[in-house]
Amino acid sequence: MNIAKGLVGAALLMAAAQGAQAATLDVVRQRGAVACGTTTGFAGFSAPDAQGKWQGLDVDLCRAIAAAVFGDADKIKVVPLNSQQRFTALQSGEVDVLTRNTTVTQQRDTALGIIHAGVNFYDGQGFLVPKSLGVKSAKEINGATICLQTGTSNENTLADWARANNVSYKPVVIETFNEVVNAFAAGRCDVFSTDASGLASIRISKLQNPDDYVVLPEIISKEPLGPFVRQGDDAWLNVVRWSLSAMIEAEEYGVSSKNVDEQAKSANPNIKRILGVIPGSGANLGLDEKWAYNIIKQVGNYGESFERNVGQGSPLKIQRGLNAQWTQGGLMYALPIR
Ligand SMILES: N[C@@H](CCC(=O)N[C@@H](CS)C(=O)NCC(=O)O)C(=O)O
């Protein structure tokens, strides 16, 4: 072995001993696909369609990252994870990113060795009840049995809310999504509590007679949902963060999958920069200058993805609400690409 090779080998060994991981962007390129942690099947956000193709707002984010990296939104590897499994899968390198209705909290952003790369859905925790229970407000659920899924922030949030409001309840905590939904459908608990988006999805896609159930008006928490990556790889954090930001900014500037080629001829320098007509942002990320163009062309802007998956073009019919653009009174405010 020559000396140079020996030195490289020693450096690699040291890096391994220190627990340093290879740059995620390189790992992704080598694999030929972005590995995204999703739910095991939660309609509107991440679930396989009738053809077995994964669809949803979170899957679109995964596809956007693939479009940015490869110029091909189909180069994704979906790894279904229940709530409990998701963080270990990210920490261990089984997935490159969690695109899975995960609430950003201070604890998750610090103590778990992971970090959020933006917010793609502003949500809040709520309650779903059968109409037959005759309950109109969360204040009336004192003494109820409440179904929750293991490994969610929903467990602690509910406990905090109950303590603050002097409400008592009996938790029924179950590990897998289908089992917890089935327990609720079978009447093993009076109430289901999770993110309002989850409740809307469960009601429409999992319960036989959605009209027999109602989501109570109270929202008891902030649940900002967003993608997470491992700490310590800022280049990859940037790829994920700016892929999401590009979708949001494209909507703000009226650039969509339908008009992106037309818009590439726009005189607006902001649009020219987003679409790579004025180069720079691609090189900054270590990507092709068409990274954002490819996202918008193949996946669409944030509003298109929202309406198709969870909004008016979907069975969920969720209103934009907090997820409207900042120019429309919402919280979606893309950091500028320049
Ligand atoms: N946003 C909450 C809850 C997210 C969550 O995991 N929700 C459940 C209930 S809707 C879920 O997505 N389950 C799907 C699965 O385990 O496949 C969190 O980050 O802890």
The ligand as a MOL file (V3000), in Angstrom:
LIG
                    3D

  0  0  0     0  0            999 V3000
M  V30 BEGIN CTAB
M  V30 COUNTS 20 19 0 0 0
M  V30 BEGIN ATOM
M  V30 1 N -47.7180 15.4600 14.3050 0
M  V30 2 C -47.6760 14.4760 15.3350 0
M  V30 3 C -48.4750 13.2150 14.9610 0
M  V30 4 C -47.9710 12.5790 13.7190 0
M  V30 5 C -48.4220 11.1220 13.5790 0
M  V30 6 O -47.5650 10.2180 13.5850 0
M  V30 7 N -49.7360 10.8990 13.4550 0
M  V30 8 C -50.2640 9.5610 13.3210 0
M  V30 9 C -51.7760 9.6020 13.4760 0
M  V30 10 S -52.5980 10.4890 12.1710 0
M  V30 11 C -49.8610 8.9970 11.9630 0
M  V30 12 O -49.5270 9.7190 11.0660 0
M  V30 13 N -49.9100 7.6810 11.8110 0
M  V30 14 C -49.6360 7.0500 10.5670 0
M  V30 15 C -48.7470 5.8250 10.6590 0
M  V30 16 O -48.2560 5.5010 11.7540 0
M  V30 17 O -48.5290 5.2140 9.6330 0
M  V30 18 C -46.2380 14.0960 15.6360 0
M  V30 19 O -45.3450 14.5140 14.9210 0
M  V30 20 O -46.0020 13.3690 16.6090 0
M  V30 END ATOM
M  V30 BEGIN BOND
M  V30 1 1 1 2
M  V30 2 1 2 3
M  V30 3 1 2 18
M  V30 4 1 3 4
M  V30 5 1 4 5
M  V30 6 2 5 6
M  V30 7 1 5 7
M  V30 8 1 7 8
M  V30 9 1 8 9
M  V30 10 1 8 11
M  V30 11 1 9 10
M  V30 12 2 11 12
M  V30 13 1 11 13
M  V30 14 1 13 14
M  V30 15 1 14 15
M  V30 16 2 15 16
M  V30 17 1 15 17
M  V30 18 2 18 19
M  V30 19 1 18 20
M  V30 END BOND
M  V30 END CTAB
M  END
